[in-house]
């Protein structure tokens, strides 16, 4: 009797011990302190990282970091909504027969499935109350069971969704950092080629005539590699070679030099010593800023995947092929664009012609839009990180033997594909995209040097300050002063408009306009 009495008292007191009212204050304060400390350390780390990027004038990476913060805030807001509305969601009851359709794990019969769920609800009032302290879930489940219904989404399931959001955010951050590290390492290897080119000074007649024949032998090698031989006449062989080239030598030395020459001769012919490698680094950073976020269509993909993750469909296995197929298609297309550029030069080349220059054009890209490829790369990187996050979530929440995990024969290929996709896309495809898209008809605003941007904005600010100072005093009413103020106002507007023009409509005309403006500003500073 004594033992049963003590046992019942423990069971009766379990509800009190699960409440915050009867939890020791040192436990509450200790847990809160630990959570706050971890959060503050993470916030300070991101803040310090942002200051370092600003100090090193890494504006694109700083903006990428800001976007990453926004995505983390969005994930935190989603988790907060789940927490706030979990009581309301757990009180919604639906017919038990609806739980027999579209299940991630198979049940034997419909009635057995309902009986299994009812058994789970009854066990919640015993085991779950003692182990997880989810008393409200037991009460809500019991209420739905009396009505012959089941809970729409239990508190335990909502807790698992919290874990999924946390794992998704963690994996997304890790994969984003990996993408930038591998992509930057690949572009950094091109610096030795840039140094070789810049060591050879152009002849004066090359600059005057806007020609670049210093590395004609590399252009010959570029054409020989891509456009000459029996395979160049065959469309099938041309695509096959482009397919395999993305794995072992996505960008060769002759490719880099030929594409660099074509870009400079098209967009900046007056400056053959333009630092193309530095420009490529800025372009890669700008592209990284776009692929680091989670857009609405990516969230739509997550919802569709969760909807179609039905037992027997092997959705998780088959969908792992999607990013791999898209990645191979994108890489092959980018390599084939390089081949087509070489073939066009070969078709126009004549014996005795000294100059061989690649001609950039949007016609080689899908839908005549080079930026469309970046959306595919964005989807590939996110979908791959989502798959890996989903795997670790199932493993940490339900265990390796979970029915959602399926057989080992399905697990191993998914993990192998995930590693291959991450490395290939980060180290090969994304840098290749950054280079090949410069062969479009327009270039990106990243070509606008930092010092020129600061010079334009600084000039606009100085003009505005001068106009403000000149507006005070009696002599500001004089006619001459009014003309000076009007001139400074026009200069300010022209400066800002030019900066915006180059930023949003990056064309060679925009650069010429900005360069002319910078020259006028410099001459005026000398005379003033």
HELIX and SHEET records of a PDB file:
HELIX    1   1 UNK A    2  UNK A   18  1                                  17    
HELIX    2   2 UNK A   20  UNK A   22  5                                   3    
HELIX    3   3 UNK A   25  UNK A   55  1                                  31    
HELIX    4   4 UNK A   59  UNK A   84  1                                  26    
HELIX    5   5 UNK A   86  UNK A   89  1                                   4    
HELIX    6   6 UNK A   96  UNK A  100  5                                   5    
HELIX    7   7 UNK A  110  UNK A  123  1                                  14    
HELIX    8   8 UNK A  124  UNK A  128  3                                   5    
HELIX    9   9 UNK A  129  UNK A  131  1                                   3    
HELIX   10  10 UNK A  135  UNK A  146  1                                  12    
HELIX   11  11 UNK A  155  UNK A  188  1                                  34    
HELIX   12  12 UNK A  191  UNK A  199  1                                   9    
HELIX   13  13 UNK A  204  UNK A  209  1                                   6    
HELIX   14  14 UNK A  216  UNK A  226  1                                  11    
HELIX   15  15 UNK A  230  UNK A  233  5                                   4    
HELIX   16  16 UNK A  235  UNK A  248  1                                  14    
HELIX   17  17 UNK A  253  UNK A  267  1                                  15    
HELIX   18  18 UNK A  276  UNK A  291  1                                  16    
HELIX   19  19 UNK A  296  UNK A  308  1                                  13    
HELIX   20  20 UNK A  315  UNK A  318  1                                   4    
HELIX   21  21 UNK A  320  UNK A  348  1                                  29    
HELIX   22  22 UNK A  362  UNK A  364  5                                   3    
HELIX   23  23 UNK A  366  UNK A  368  5                                   3    
HELIX   24  24 UNK A  372  UNK A  398  1                                  27    
HELIX   25  25 UNK A  408  UNK A  424  1                                  17    
HELIX   26  26 UNK A  425  UNK A  429  3                                   5    
HELIX   27  27 UNK A  430  UNK A  436  1                                   7    
HELIX   28  28 UNK A  437  UNK A  439  5                                   3    
HELIX   29  29 UNK A  445  UNK A  447  5                                   3    
HELIX   30  30 UNK A  450  UNK A  470  1                                  21    
HELIX   31  31 UNK A  474  UNK A  477  5                                   4    
HELIX   32  32 UNK A  479  UNK A  504  1                                  26    
HELIX   33  33 UNK A  508  UNK A  527  1                                  20    
SHEET    1   A 2 UNK A  93  UNK A  95  0                                        
SHEET    2   A 2 UNK A 149  UNK A 151 -1                                        
END                                                                             
